[in-house]
Amino acid sequence: MTQIRKFIEWLSFHPSCDEISRALVTEYLHDHGLRAMRFGHINNDDSAIVLGQFGYEDAEQWRNLVVPGSEWRNWNLPAIDIMIGKNKSQWSPDSQLCVVNLRDRGVIQGNAIFEFSTPIAQDKKNQVFESIQDFCVPIALYLSFINKTFTSSKGGVVLPSD
């Protein structure tokens, strides 16, 4: 619980999404053998964008890339199979990848993909998944706040970063 509190407090300093991914891989979930993490947002038009990532050699090619839903939903990848429900588990068949939905008011706003150095043993999956979910809840809340707009008293739209 102390780790979660520490993570939530750190989020109050408005780290970048890449910094959030890096912290989860190198600090908060390192004991589980996490080697890479990527999370993204699904837009209203079903397109998707990677918001944060760490541990991937191809990270630059994904930066600021918006992929139409008609494209990403057809990729033959274990993470996509989990996201679209083709694989009903949160885990890939090789037990080295886990996907968690990021929700805003009960609706999926994106997904977080966790990749491990070695397969997670069957008897450890629940424990690892619970640890991951403990961090995904504040990430989803953080994303909910930074994606909202507010109306000022003058009638204009004020973005949270203003």
PENOR-V540738 format. One record per pair of residues at least 12 apart in sequence whose C-alpha atoms are under 10 Angstrom apart, sorted by the first residue. I is the first residue (numbers start at 1). J is the second residue. If there is no record, write none. Layout:
i->{I & I}
j->{J & J}
This chain:
i->{1 & 1 & 3 & 3 & 3 & 3 & 3 & 4 & 4 & 4 & 4 & 4 & 4 & 5 & 5 & 6 & 7 & 7 & 7 & 7 & 7 & 7 & 7 & 8 & 8 & 8 & 8 & 8 & 11 & 11 & 11 & 12 & 14 & 14 & 14 & 16 & 16 & 17 & 17 & 17 & 17 & 17 & 17 & 17 & 17 & 17 & 17 & 17 & 18 & 18 & 18 & 18 & 18 & 18 & 18 & 18 & 19 & 19 & 19 & 20 & 20 & 20 & 20 & 20 & 20 & 20 & 20 & 21 & 21 & 21 & 21 & 21 & 21 & 21 & 21 & 21 & 21 & 21 & 22 & 22 & 22 & 22 & 22 & 22 & 22 & 22 & 23 & 23 & 24 & 24 & 24 & 24 & 24 & 24 & 25 & 25 & 25 & 25 & 25 & 25 & 25 & 25 & 26 & 26 & 28 & 28 & 28 & 29 & 29 & 29 & 29 & 29 & 30 & 31 & 32 & 32 & 32 & 32 & 32 & 32 & 32 & 32 & 32 & 33 & 33 & 33 & 33 & 33 & 33 & 33 & 33 & 34 & 34 & 34 & 34 & 34 & 34 & 34 & 34 & 35 & 35 & 35 & 35 & 35 & 35 & 35 & 35 & 35 & 36 & 36 & 36 & 36 & 36 & 36 & 36 & 36 & 36 & 36 & 36 & 37 & 37 & 37 & 37 & 37 & 37 & 37 & 37 & 37 & 37 & 37 & 37 & 37 & 38 & 38 & 38 & 38 & 38 & 38 & 38 & 38 & 38 & 38 & 38 & 38 & 38 & 38 & 39 & 39 & 39 & 39 & 39 & 39 & 39 & 39 & 39 & 39 & 39 & 39 & 39 & 39 & 39 & 40 & 40 & 40 & 40 & 40 & 40 & 40 & 40 & 40 & 40 & 41 & 41 & 41 & 41 & 41 & 41 & 41 & 41 & 41 & 42 & 42 & 42 & 42 & 42 & 42 & 42 & 42 & 42 & 43 & 43 & 43 & 43 & 43 & 43 & 44 & 45 & 45 & 46 & 46 & 46 & 46 & 46 & 46 & 46 & 47 & 47 & 47 & 47 & 47 & 47 & 47 & 47 & 48 & 48 & 48 & 48 & 48 & 48 & 48 & 48 & 48 & 48 & 48 & 49 & 49 & 49 & 49 & 49 & 49 & 49 & 49 & 50 & 50 & 50 & 50 & 50 & 50 & 50 & 50 & 50 & 51 & 51 & 51 & 51 & 51 & 51 & 52 & 53 & 53 & 53 & 55 & 56 & 77 & 78 & 78 & 78 & 78 & 78 & 78 & 78 & 79 & 79 & 79 & 79 & 79 & 79 & 79 & 79 & 79 & 79 & 79 & 80 & 80 & 80 & 80 & 81 & 82 & 82 & 82 & 82 & 82 & 82 & 83 & 83 & 83 & 83 & 83 & 83 & 83 & 90 & 90 & 90 & 91 & 91 & 91 & 91 & 91 & 91 & 92 & 92 & 93 & 94 & 94 & 94 & 95 & 95 & 95 & 95 & 95 & 95 & 95 & 95 & 96 & 96 & 96 & 96 & 96 & 96 & 96 & 96 & 97 & 97 & 97 & 97 & 97 & 97 & 97 & 97 & 98 & 98 & 98 & 98 & 98 & 98 & 98 & 98 & 98 & 98 & 99 & 99 & 99 & 99 & 99 & 99 & 99 & 99 & 100 & 100 & 100 & 100 & 100 & 100 & 100 & 100 & 101 & 101 & 101 & 101 & 101 & 102 & 102 & 102 & 102 & 102 & 102 & 102 & 102 & 102 & 103 & 103 & 103 & 103 & 103 & 103 & 103 & 104 & 104 & 104 & 104 & 104 & 104 & 104 & 105 & 105 & 105 & 108 & 109 & 109 & 109 & 110 & 110 & 111 & 111 & 112 & 112 & 112 & 112 & 112 & 114 & 145 & 146 & 146 & 146 & 147 & 147 & 148 & 149}
j->{131 & 134 & 27 & 28 & 29 & 134 & 135 & 28 & 131 & 134 & 135 & 137 & 138 & 135 & 138 & 28 & 20 & 23 & 24 & 28 & 135 & 138 & 139 & 135 & 137 & 138 & 139 & 142 & 138 & 139 & 142 & 142 & 142 & 146 & 161 & 51 & 52 & 38 & 39 & 40 & 50 & 51 & 52 & 53 & 54 & 139 & 142 & 143 & 37 & 38 & 39 & 50 & 51 & 52 & 53 & 54 & 52 & 53 & 54 & 37 & 38 & 39 & 51 & 52 & 53 & 54 & 139 & 36 & 37 & 38 & 39 & 51 & 52 & 53 & 54 & 55 & 112 & 114 & 35 & 36 & 37 & 38 & 52 & 53 & 54 & 55 & 37 & 54 & 36 & 37 & 54 & 114 & 132 & 135 & 37 & 38 & 53 & 54 & 55 & 114 & 115 & 116 & 54 & 55 & 131 & 132 & 135 & 114 & 128 & 131 & 132 & 135 & 116 & 128 & 116 & 117 & 118 & 120 & 124 & 127 & 128 & 131 & 132 & 96 & 115 & 116 & 117 & 118 & 119 & 120 & 128 & 55 & 96 & 97 & 114 & 115 & 116 & 117 & 118 & 54 & 55 & 56 & 96 & 114 & 115 & 116 & 117 & 118 & 53 & 54 & 55 & 56 & 57 & 97 & 113 & 114 & 115 & 116 & 117 & 52 & 53 & 54 & 55 & 56 & 97 & 98 & 99 & 112 & 113 & 114 & 115 & 116 & 50 & 51 & 52 & 53 & 54 & 55 & 56 & 59 & 99 & 111 & 112 & 113 & 114 & 115 & 51 & 52 & 53 & 54 & 99 & 100 & 101 & 102 & 110 & 111 & 112 & 113 & 114 & 136 & 139 & 52 & 53 & 101 & 102 & 109 & 110 & 111 & 112 & 113 & 143 & 66 & 102 & 108 & 109 & 110 & 111 & 112 & 140 & 143 & 66 & 67 & 68 & 69 & 102 & 108 & 109 & 110 & 111 & 66 & 67 & 68 & 69 & 109 & 110 & 109 & 68 & 69 & 67 & 68 & 69 & 70 & 71 & 72 & 73 & 66 & 67 & 68 & 69 & 70 & 71 & 72 & 73 & 65 & 66 & 67 & 68 & 69 & 71 & 72 & 73 & 109 & 110 & 111 & 62 & 63 & 64 & 65 & 66 & 67 & 68 & 110 & 62 & 63 & 64 & 65 & 66 & 67 & 110 & 111 & 112 & 63 & 64 & 65 & 110 & 112 & 143 & 112 & 112 & 113 & 114 & 115 & 115 & 92 & 91 & 92 & 93 & 94 & 97 & 98 & 99 & 91 & 92 & 97 & 98 & 99 & 100 & 111 & 112 & 113 & 114 & 115 & 92 & 99 & 111 & 113 & 99 & 97 & 98 & 99 & 100 & 101 & 113 & 99 & 100 & 101 & 110 & 111 & 112 & 113 & 113 & 125 & 129 & 113 & 114 & 115 & 120 & 125 & 129 & 115 & 119 & 119 & 118 & 119 & 120 & 115 & 116 & 118 & 119 & 120 & 121 & 122 & 125 & 114 & 115 & 116 & 117 & 118 & 119 & 120 & 121 & 113 & 114 & 115 & 116 & 117 & 118 & 119 & 120 & 112 & 113 & 114 & 115 & 116 & 120 & 125 & 128 & 129 & 132 & 111 & 112 & 113 & 114 & 115 & 129 & 132 & 133 & 112 & 113 & 114 & 129 & 132 & 133 & 136 & 137 & 113 & 133 & 136 & 137 & 140 & 133 & 136 & 137 & 138 & 139 & 140 & 141 & 143 & 144 & 136 & 137 & 139 & 140 & 141 & 143 & 144 & 137 & 140 & 141 & 142 & 143 & 144 & 145 & 140 & 141 & 144 & 140 & 140 & 143 & 144 & 140 & 143 & 136 & 140 & 132 & 133 & 136 & 139 & 140 & 132 & 160 & 159 & 160 & 161 & 159 & 160 & 160 & 161}
